[in-house]
Amino acid sequence: MFLWFVTYILIPVYTILFVKGNNWLTTNFSVIGNRIGKKEAFVLWGLIVGIYFFWSLRMIVSHMPAEPYGTWLIPLALVLLSCAVITPYLPEVLPLKSFLHIIFAFMASVCLMVCLCLIVWKLYKWNHEKYRPYLTGLAGIGIFSLFLLSLAGIISSALEIFFTITSVLMVRRLYQSLV
């Protein structure tokens, strides 16, 4: 019940409320999260999402018939996300830290997607019929994320919201398919 609440209520609602009052195509979590009064909310969002993925992916891997390659990416993604949310993004004042913030955030997402791809691919090889929709879903997340990137020209709040919520739902469905 708790995992259901976190997946379907807490993360989606918190993610959308975090960007409330901002244009989803012209700003992003980094800009919003480094405004006065928003830093704590940004860190909390990162912790909730990071711990959710860490715990859920570890549970998925523990229920798989064989561990896929790349499971070391799970803790790496959590560390990188943690580094991203605690590293300030203030390009005019702290350009190096802002650059590192971008690298940490981008690499956390890449690690998550690569790990998800490796898990889904391993499950697909084990049961083509059952896990084909997950391959399609991952491709859809990737393609629509690229579309949102090209639409806004930046990593926008719209892209971050879409990527976060769809990835959370994908991970939850994968977990349910194994237990």
C-alpha positions in Angstrom: 0.0 0.0 0.0 2.8 2.4 0.9 4.6 1.7 -2.4 1.3 2.2 -4.3 0.9 5.6 -2.6 4.4 6.7 -3.4 4.1 5.6 -7.0 0.7 6.9 -7.9 0.1 9.8 -5.6 3.2 11.2 -3.8 5.7 11.4 -6.6 3.4 12.6 -9.4 1.6 15.1 -7.2 4.8 16.4 -5.6 6.6 16.6 -9.0 3.7 18.7 -10.5 3.2 20.9 -7.5 7.0 21.6 -7.4 6.7 23.4 -10.7 3.4 25.1 -9.9 3.3 28.7 -11.2 6.1 28.2 -13.7 6.1 27.7 -17.5 6.8 24.0 -18.1 8.6 24.7 -21.4 10.8 27.7 -20.4 12.2 26.6 -17.0 13.3 23.5 -15.3 13.7 21.9 -11.9 17.3 23.2 -11.5 16.2 26.8 -12.0 13.1 26.4 -9.8 14.9 24.4 -7.1 17.6 27.0 -6.6 15.3 29.9 -6.0 15.0 31.2 -2.4 12.6 29.0 -0.5 12.6 26.2 -3.0 16.0 24.5 -2.2 14.6 22.3 0.5 11.6 21.2 -1.6 14.1 20.4 -4.5 16.3 18.3 -2.1 13.2 16.5 -0.8 11.9 15.8 -4.3 15.3 14.3 -5.2 15.5 12.2 -2.1 12.0 10.8 -2.6 12.5 10.0 -6.3 16.1 8.7 -5.8 15.2 6.4 -2.9 12.1 5.2 -4.8 14.2 4.2 -7.8 17.0 2.7 -5.7 14.7 0.6 -3.6 12.4 -0.4 -6.4 15.1 -1.3 -8.9 17.0 -3.3 -6.2 13.7 -5.2 -5.5 13.2 -5.9 -9.2 16.7 -7.2 -9.6 16.3 -9.4 -6.5 13.2 -11.1 -8.0 14.7 -11.7 -11.4 15.8 -15.2 -12.5 19.3 -13.9 -13.2 20.9 -10.5 -12.3 21.4 -8.3 -15.4 24.6 -6.5 -16.2 24.9 -3.0 -15.0 23.2 -3.2 -11.6 26.0 -1.0 -10.2 24.2 1.8 -12.1 21.4 1.8 -9.5 23.5 3.2 -6.6 25.4 5.4 -9.0 22.2 7.0 -10.2 21.2 7.7 -6.6 24.6 9.2 -5.8 24.5 11.4 -8.9 20.9 12.6 -8.3 21.9 13.4 -4.7 24.9 15.3 -5.9 22.7 17.2 -8.4 20.1 18.4 -5.9 22.7 19.5 -3.4 25.0 21.2 -5.9 23.7 24.7 -6.6 22.6 25.8 -10.0 23.4 29.5 -10.1 25.2 30.0 -13.4 25.8 33.7 -13.0 27.4 33.3 -9.6 28.8 29.8 -9.5 29.4 28.7 -13.1 31.6 25.6 -12.2 29.1 24.3 -9.7 26.3 24.9 -12.1 28.1 23.0 -14.8 28.6 20.1 -12.3 25.0 20.2 -11.3 24.0 19.7 -15.0 26.4 16.9 -15.4 25.2 15.1 -12.2 21.5 15.5 -13.2 22.0 14.4 -16.7 24.2 11.4 -15.8 21.7 10.3 -13.1 19.0 10.1 -15.8 21.3 8.3 -18.2 22.3 5.7 -15.5 18.6 5.2 -14.7 17.6 4.7 -18.3 20.6 2.4 -19.1 19.8 0.3 -16.0 16.1 0.1 -16.9 17.0 -0.9 -20.5 19.4 -3.7 -19.2 16.7 -5.0 -16.8 14.0 -4.9 -19.4 16.2 -6.5 -22.0 17.1 -9.3 -19.6 13.5 -9.9 -18.7 12.5 -9.8 -22.4 15.0 -12.5 -23.2 13.5 -14.6 -20.5 9.9 -14.0 -21.6 9.4 -12.2 -24.9 5.6 -12.0 -24.8 5.3 -10.7 -21.2 8.1 -8.0 -21.5 7.7 -6.8 -25.1 5.4 -4.0 -23.9 8.1 -2.8 -21.5 10.6 -2.5 -24.4 8.0 -0.5 -26.3 7.3 1.6 -23.2 11.0 2.4 -22.8 11.3 3.4 -26.4 8.2 5.6 -26.0 9.7 7.3 -23.0 12.9 7.9 -24.9 11.3 9.2 -28.1 8.8 11.5 -26.3 11.6 12.8 -24.1 13.5 13.7 -27.2 10.4 15.4 -28.7 10.0 17.5 -25.5 13.7 18.4 -25.6 13.4 19.5 -29.3 10.1 21.4 -28.6 11.5 23.5 -25.8 15.1 23.5 -26.9 16.2 22.9 -23.2 15.8 20.2 -20.6 12.5 21.7 -19.5 10.1 21.1 -16.6 7.8 19.4 -19.0 10.5 16.9 -20.0 11.5 16.4 -16.3 7.9 15.8 -15.2 7.2 13.4 -18.1 10.5 11.5 -17.6 10.0 11.2 -13.8 6.4 10.1 -13.8 6.6 7.7 -16.7 9.8 6.1 -15.3 8.3 5.7 -11.9 5.2 4.1 -13.4 7.4 1.8 -15.6 9.4 0.7 -12.6 6.3 0.0 -10.5 4.8 -2.1 -13.3 8.0 -4.0 -13.7 8.1 -4.8 -10.0 4.4 -5.9 -10.1 5.2 -8.2 -13.0 7.8 -10.1 -10.9 6.1 -10.5 -7.5 
